[in-house]
Amino acid sequence: MSKPKARKKALRIAQEYAGILGPGLTTGAADDDPSGIATYSQTGAQYGFQLLWLAPFSLPLMAVVQAMCARIGLVTGEGLAANIRRHYPAWVLHLNTALLFLANTLNLGADLGAMAKATQLLLPWLPFEVLVALFTGIILLLQIFTTYARYARYLKYSTLALLAYVATAFTIHLDWGQVVSNTVVPRLAFTQDQFFLICAILGTTISPYLFFWQTSQEVEEEILKGKGTLAERRERTPPRDLRRMRIDTWTGMAFSNVIMFFIIATCAATLGAHGVRNIATADQAASALRPLAGDVAYWLFALGIIGTGMLAVPVLAGSSSYAISESFRWKTGLYRKFRKAYAFYGIITAAMMVGLAMNFVGIDPIKALIYSAVANGLVAPVVLVLIVLLSSNRKVMGKHVNHPVTTGIGWLTIGLMTLAGFAVLLSL
């Protein structure tokens, strides 16, 4: 094959691959929100390269769970909350939805504050309060007044902001021998602090808001293709759609864990190597990097916080709204105009306003993230059980039920997340 033909073929394959990417990619990228960045930074600062193996270890767990969620959305034509409402007692759904809203709102409030702090690192003359209000307003306007097709593209391309963390790693010296060794061979110190940090990583990596968001986004994508009614979405799920969903989901989760990997490695080689052990927020990590890694790493890290916040905050608010609106059978979906779904957009606005208010009433962002972790620790195992049961139920999924290996990985994840939830509670 001639070089021009090979280039054209490669370009066509790349374009087809980019066209497949959607809900899975944005869900995976939204997992690396500013609070997650703080957790990964603390991991590298406190334990160096020792816990790098968690990136490849957690990938199949989160990818299998998210693929289950996506398949539920594709096959049933409804979001996760709507499916739970159909098949389980109302109190189970309402309790989990309330805890989800609490966790998401605390998390997005802390993320808004982190975005403002990161902006101040670059533009210190801008007032914190103005920046928090500005980010809140921009995100709300985009969610409410942008068409879903355009908004989905915005979310998709926003994921590129996370490449700042990959770029940061290449502005410093990394001992690749240590990096590879600690990635391939699990190492543990068997201390209480390390166990809790591992649980925190699992909690911030496999989070309930991702379950609800991706399921509903798959439904939105089907509606965008013209399947406006529930009956049309339930007619048939072509194998091609399931194959594309798996590629999209695994790509998104792999992207998320690559970013986790590079954040841990960067902070291990800089902060950890120089004895900087206590990193509580993402902006603290960026500030601590500057004297050790230089201005380029500092700028890239700070810009990454802002970029990932612009992606994660709307996902946090949106997943709360999907869950609550589906619970009460309200009109749901970002594809709807504001005047056609007041309740849906009202919940998004309420979550954003509470998150904004957190930054004006002096709530400690670290405490907010702790409370968020507690709520997620309570919700995640229960929702995961419901996801595994739904996706294994032939009455719900027809011929698209879980493969036994998928179910086994699901139950393993539930066991680990249950341990993580207990660890969070015990740490208080």
C-alpha positions in Angstrom: 0.0 0.0 0.0 1.4 3.4 -1.0 2.0 6.0 1.7 -0.8 8.4 0.6 -3.3 5.5 0.7 -2.0 4.4 4.1 -2.4 7.9 5.5 -5.9 8.2 4.1 -6.8 4.8 5.6 -5.3 5.8 9.0 -7.2 9.1 8.8 -10.5 7.4 8.0 -10.0 5.0 10.9 -9.2 7.9 13.3 -12.3 9.8 12.1 -14.5 6.7 12.6 -13.1 6.1 16.1 -13.6 9.8 17.1 -17.2 9.5 15.9 -17.8 6.6 18.2 -16.7 8.5 21.3 -19.4 10.2 23.3 -21.1 9.4 26.7 -18.4 7.0 27.7 -15.5 9.4 27.0 -17.2 12.3 28.8 -18.2 10.2 31.8 -14.7 8.9 32.2 -13.1 12.3 31.9 -15.7 13.8 34.4 -14.4 11.2 36.9 -11.2 13.2 37.2 -12.8 16.2 38.8 -10.8 18.6 41.1 -11.6 16.6 44.2 -10.3 13.5 42.4 -7.2 15.4 41.4 -6.6 16.3 45.0 -6.9 12.6 46.0 -4.4 11.5 43.3 -2.0 14.3 44.2 -2.1 13.3 47.9 -1.4 9.7 46.8 1.7 10.6 44.9 2.9 13.1 47.6 2.4 10.7 50.5 3.4 7.3 49.0 5.5 8.2 45.9 5.1 5.7 43.0 4.0 2.9 45.4 0.2 3.0 44.5 0.5 3.5 40.7 -0.7 -0.1 40.3 -4.2 1.2 41.3 -4.6 2.8 37.9 -4.6 -0.5 35.9 -6.2 -2.4 38.7 -9.3 -0.2 38.9 -9.7 0.1 35.1 -11.6 -3.2 34.5 -13.8 -2.6 37.6 -15.0 0.8 36.6 -15.2 0.0 32.8 -17.4 -3.1 33.5 -19.7 -1.2 35.8 -20.1 1.7 33.4 -20.6 -0.6 30.4 -23.5 -2.2 32.5 -25.0 1.2 33.0 -24.7 2.1 29.3 -26.2 -1.2 28.3 -29.2 -0.7 30.6 -29.8 2.7 29.0 -29.5 1.4 25.4 -31.6 -1.7 25.9 -34.4 -0.3 28.1 -34.5 3.2 26.6 -34.6 4.7 30.1 -32.2 6.1 32.7 -31.0 4.2 35.7 -33.4 5.9 38.2 -36.4 5.1 36.0 -35.4 1.4 35.9 -34.9 1.2 39.6 -38.3 2.8 40.1 -39.9 0.2 37.9 -38.4 -2.8 39.6 -37.7 -1.9 43.2 -39.5 -0.3 46.2 -39.8 3.5 46.0 -38.1 4.1 49.3 -34.9 2.4 48.0 -34.8 4.8 45.1 -35.8 7.9 47.1 -33.2 7.3 49.8 -30.4 6.8 47.4 -31.4 9.7 45.2 -31.4 12.0 48.3 -27.9 10.9 49.3 -26.8 11.2 45.7 -28.0 14.8 45.6 -26.3 15.6 48.9 -23.0 14.1 47.8 -23.1 15.7 44.3 -23.9 19.1 45.6 -21.2 19.1 48.2 -18.8 17.8 45.6 -19.7 20.4 43.0 -19.5 23.2 45.5 -15.9 22.1 46.4 -15.1 21.8 42.7 -16.4 25.3 42.0 -14.2 26.6 44.8 -11.2 24.7 43.4 -11.7 26.1 39.9 -11.8 29.7 41.4 -8.6 29.0 43.5 -6.8 27.6 40.4 -7.8 30.7 38.4 -6.4 32.8 41.2 -3.1 31.0 40.9 -2.8 32.3 37.3 -4.7 35.6 37.8 -4.3 36.5 41.4 -5.9 39.9 41.1 -9.4 38.4 40.4 -11.6 38.1 43.5 -12.5 34.5 44.6 -16.2 35.3 44.9 -16.4 36.8 41.5 -14.8 33.8 39.9 -17.0 31.3 41.7 -20.1 33.2 40.6 -18.7 33.5 37.0 -18.1 29.7 36.7 -21.5 28.9 38.1 -23.2 31.3 35.6 -21.3 30.0 32.6 -22.0 26.4 33.4 -25.7 27.0 34.0 -26.1 29.0 30.8 -24.4 26.2 28.8 -26.6 23.5 30.3 -29.9 25.3 30.1 -29.7 27.3 26.8 -27.4 25.2 24.6 -28.9 22.5 22.4 -28.0 18.9 23.5 -26.1 18.2 20.3 -23.9 21.2 20.7 -23.6 20.7 24.5 -22.6 17.0 24.0 -19.8 18.2 21.6 -18.7 20.8 24.2 -18.4 18.1 26.8 -16.6 15.8 24.4 -13.9 18.3 23.5 -13.6 19.5 27.1 -12.0 16.2 27.9 -8.9 17.5 26.0 -8.2 19.7 29.0 -7.1 16.7 31.0 -4.2 16.2 28.6 -2.6 19.0 30.6 -1.7 16.4 33.3 0.0 14.2 30.7 1.9 17.2 29.4 2.9 18.1 33.0 4.5 14.7 33.5 6.7 15.3 30.5 8.0 18.6 31.8 9.7 16.9 34.7 12.2 14.0 35.1 10.5 10.7 35.8 12.3 7.6 36.7 10.5 5.3 34.2 12.1 2.2 35.8 10.4 2.9 39.1 7.2 4.0 37.3 6.9 0.7 35.3 7.9 -1.4 38.3 5.3 0.1 40.6 2.6 -0.1 37.9 3.1 -3.8 37.2 3.9 -5.0 40.8 1.4 -4.1 43.5 3.0 -2.8 46.7 1.3 -2.1 50.0 2.6 -0.7 53.3 -0.4 -2.3 55.3 -0.9 0.9 57.3 -4.3 2.4 58.3 -3.6 5.6 56.4 -2.7 3.8 53.2 -5.8 1.6 53.4 -8.0 4.7 53.8 -6.3 6.4 50.9 -6.9 3.3 48.7 -10.5 3.4 49.7 -10.7 7.1 48.8 -9.2 6.4 45.4 -11.8 3.7 44.8 -14.6 6.0 46.0 -13.5 8.9 43.8 -13.0 6.6 40.8 -16.2 4.5 41.0 -18.7 7.1 41.9 -22.5 6.9 41.9 -23.0 10.1 39.8 -21.2 8.4 36.9 -23.7 5.5 37.0 -26.7 7.8 36.6 -25.1 10.2 34.1 -23.9 7.6 31.6 -27.1 5.6 31.6 -29.2 8.8 30.8 -26.6 10.0 28.3 -27.0 6.8 26.3 -30.8 7.5 26.2 -30.2 11.1 25.1 -27.9 9.9 22.3 -30.7 7.5 21.1 -33.2 10.4 21.2 -30.8 12.5 19.2 -30.8 9.7 16.5 -34.6 10.1 16.2 -35.9 7.5 18.7 -38.2 9.9 20.5 -40.5 7.4 22.2 -39.8 4.7 24.7 -41.3 2.1 22.4 -38.9 3.1 19.6 -35.9 2.9 21.9 -37.0 -0.5 23.1 -37.6 -2.0 19.7 -34.2 -3.5 19.0 -30.6 -2.8 20.1 -28.4 -3.5 17.1 -25.1 -5.4 17.9 -23.3 -2.5 16.2 -24.6 0.0 18.8 -23.5 -2.3 21.7 -20.1 -2.7 20.1 -19.7 1.1 19.7 -20.8 1.6 23.3 -18.2 -0.8 24.6 -15.4 1.0 22.6 -16.6 4.4 23.8 -16.9 3.2 27.5 -13.6 1.4 27.7 -11.9 4.4 26.0 -13.4 6.8 28.5 -12.5 4.8 31.5 -9.0 4.1 30.1 -8.5 7.9 29.5 -9.7 8.6 33.1 -7.2 6.1 34.6 -4.3 7.4 32.4 -4.9 10.8 33.8 -5.0 9.4 37.3 -1.7 7.6 36.6 0.1 10.7 35.4 -1.1 12.9 38.3 0.1 10.3 40.8 3.4 9.9 39.0 4.0 13.7 38.6 3.3 14.3 42.3 5.4 11.4 43.4 8.4 12.6 41.3 8.1 16.2 42.6 6.2 16.6 45.9 6.8 13.1 47.3 10.5 13.1 46.3 11.0 16.5 48.2 9.1 15.6 51.3 5.9 17.5 50.6 3.4 15.1 52.1 0.2 17.0 53.0 -1.8 18.0 50.0 -5.5 18.6 50.7 -6.8 20.4 47.6 -5.9 20.4 43.9 -4.8 24.1 44.0 -2.4 23.2 46.8 -0.8 20.6 44.6 -0.4 23.1 41.8 1.2 25.7 44.2 3.5 23.1 45.7 4.7 22.0 42.2 5.9 25.4 41.2 9.2 25.6 43.2 9.9 22.0 42.4 8.9 21.5 38.8 8.9 25.0 37.4 6.4 27.4 35.9 5.3 25.2 33.0 4.2 22.4 35.2 2.5 24.9 37.6 0.5 26.5 34.7 -0.5 23.2 33.1 -1.6 21.7 36.4 -3.7 24.8 37.3 -5.3 24.9 33.8 -6.1 21.3 34.1 -8.1 22.0 37.3 -10.1 24.6 35.6 -10.7 22.5 32.5 -11.8 19.4 34.3 -14.0 21.4 36.6 -15.9 22.8 33.6 -16.6 19.2 32.6 -17.2 17.6 36.0 -19.5 20.2 37.6 -22.3 20.0 34.9 -22.1 16.2 35.1 -22.5 16.3 38.9 -25.5 18.7 38.7 -27.0 16.8 35.7 -26.8 13.4 37.2 -28.7 14.6 40.3 -31.4 16.0 38.1 -31.7 12.8 36.0 -32.0 10.7 39.2 -34.6 13.0 40.9 -36.6 13.8 37.7 -36.8 10.1 36.7 -37.8 9.2 40.3 -40.9 11.4 40.1 -41.7 10.8 36.4 -41.0 14.4 35.5 -40.0 15.4 32.0 -36.3 14.7 31.8 -33.4 15.4 29.4 -30.9 18.0 28.2 -32.4 17.7 24.8 -35.6 19.4 26.0 -36.0 23.1 25.9 -36.1 24.9 29.3 -39.8 25.7 29.0 -40.6 22.0 28.4 -38.7 20.7 31.5 -38.8 23.3 34.3 -38.4 20.7 37.1 -35.4 19.1 35.4 -33.5 22.3 34.9 -34.8 23.6 38.2 -32.9 20.8 40.0 -29.8 21.6 38.1 -30.1 25.2 39.1 -30.8 24.4 42.7 -27.7 22.1 42.9 -25.6 24.8 41.4 -26.9 27.5 43.7 -26.3 25.4 46.8 -22.8 24.7 45.6 -22.3 28.4 44.9 -23.6 29.3 48.4 -21.1 26.9 50.0 -18.3 29.1 48.9 -19.9 32.2 50.5 -20.8 30.8 53.9 -17.4 29.6 54.9 -18.0 25.8 54.6 -14.5 24.1 54.6 -14.1 22.5 51.1 -12.1 19.6 52.8 -15.0 18.9 55.1 -17.4 19.1 52.1 -15.4 16.5 50.3 -15.4 14.3 53.4 -19.1 14.5 53.8 -19.5 13.8 50.0 -17.3 10.8 50.4 -19.5 9.5 53.2 -22.6 9.9 51.2 -21.0 8.2 48.1 -19.7 5.4 50.4 -23.3 4.8 51.5 -24.8 5.0 48.0 -22.3 3.3 45.8 -22.6 -0.3 47.0 -26.4 -0.2 47.1 -26.7 1.3 43.6 -24.0 -1.2 42.3 -26.1 -4.1 43.6 -29.2 -2.7 41.8 -27.1 -2.3 38.6 -25.8 -5.8 38.6 -29.3 -7.2 39.4 -30.9 -5.2 36.6 -28.3 -6.0 34.0 -28.5 -9.7 34.9 -32.3 -9.8 34.7 -33.6 -11.3 31.5 -37.0 -9.7 31.9 -35.3 -6.3 31.9 -32.4 -6.9 29.4 -33.7 -9.7 27.2 -30.9 -11.4 25.4 -28.5 -8.6 26.5 -28.0 -9.9 30.0 -24.6 -9.9 31.7 -22.0 -12.5 30.8 -21.1 -14.5 33.9 -17.6 -13.0 34.0 -19.2 -9.5 33.8 -21.5 -10.4 36.8 -18.5 -11.7 38.7 -16.5 -8.5 38.2 -19.6 -6.6 39.2 -19.9 -8.5 42.6 -16.2 -8.1 43.2 -16.5 -4.3 42.7 -19.5 -4.3 45.1 -17.3 -6.1 47.7 -14.5 -3.6 47.3 -16.8 -0.6 47.4 -18.5 -1.9 50.5 -15.1 -2.1 52.2 -14.4 1.4 51.0 -17.7 2.7 52.4 -17.0 1.1 55.8 -13.5 2.6 55.8 -14.8 6.1 55.1 -17.2 5.8 58.0 -14.5 4.4 60.4 -12.1 7.2 59.4 -14.5 9.7 60.9 
